Amino acid sequence: METPVTRDIIDDAELEVLDHWLRGHAADADATLLLDGVHGMLTALAIGPDPALPAEWLPEVLHAPFENPEQGATVLALLAKLNDSIPAELEGETYEPVLGEVDRAVVAPEQNAHNELTAAGWCEGFSRGIDLRASIWESRLAEDAELMEMLSPIMALAVDDGVLAADVPIAKLDDDEYEGCLAQIPDAVEAVAHYWRVRPPTERERTAGGGASSSAFASLPARRGGRWVH
């Protein structure tokens, strides 16, 4: 009897190293993904219809040359481990999103800060991951309302945090609703992963062209404006 292969999952100390590097090399608030955003993007790619090579998603993360080869090797190894950890956690039913923490010192009184955690960065990254396979997502979402329903907690958070623009005005989530949506992210991610496993994209969907954002995540990520930090 063969012993199952145990995948090495990134640990908290390694996440802290990667988080520190990403913060120290952030290009600007509009374009740069921090750790929560990178995790959201890699999650969307891991559970989505078609895998993406590192050459496709690394430009979303890295915006300048490494200072030296040692630094490059360390950062790339940590990004690869983070990427590999997501399917391993899904397989072991231990997946949790990497969320940001609210810096209440910079939240204006009129802004709605939900408790201590925010999904703004994670949702921003998730939307970029979907956009890397926009044509397939767009085609399927137009035909299957079930997939949109699976994504509804993530969509609600993305709209509430200003990552996505809604077609019509939507009332802000209250604290309990926001926390409820946060708690639903793991189940939503697992459901979408299962959906694409059992209903993979058709050849027509794969060859439908692309480049445009998906209908579900059509808006560019809204500026976070320094409101959120890890």
HELIX and SHEET records of a PDB file:
HELIX    1   1 ASP A   12  GLY A   24  1                                  13    
HELIX    2   2 LEU A   35  ILE A   47  1                                  13    
HELIX    3   3 PRO A   54  TRP A   57  1                                   4    
HELIX    4   4 LEU A   58  GLU A   60  5                                   3    
HELIX    5   5 PRO A   69  GLU A   91  1                                  23    
HELIX    6   6 ARG A  104  VAL A  106  5                                   3    
HELIX    7   7 ALA A  120  ASP A  131  1                                  12    
HELIX    8   8 ALA A  134  GLU A  143  1                                  10    
HELIX    9   9 ALA A  145  MET A  150  1                                   6    
HELIX   10  10 SER A  152  ASP A  160  1                                   9    
HELIX   11  11 ASP A  175  VAL A  198  1                                  24    
HELIX   12  12 GLU A  203  ARG A  206  1                                   4    
SHEET    1   A 3 LEU A 117  THR A 118  0                                        
SHEET    2   A 3 GLY A 100  VAL A 102 -1                                        
SHEET    3   A 3 TRP A 228  VAL A 229 -1                                        
END                                                                             
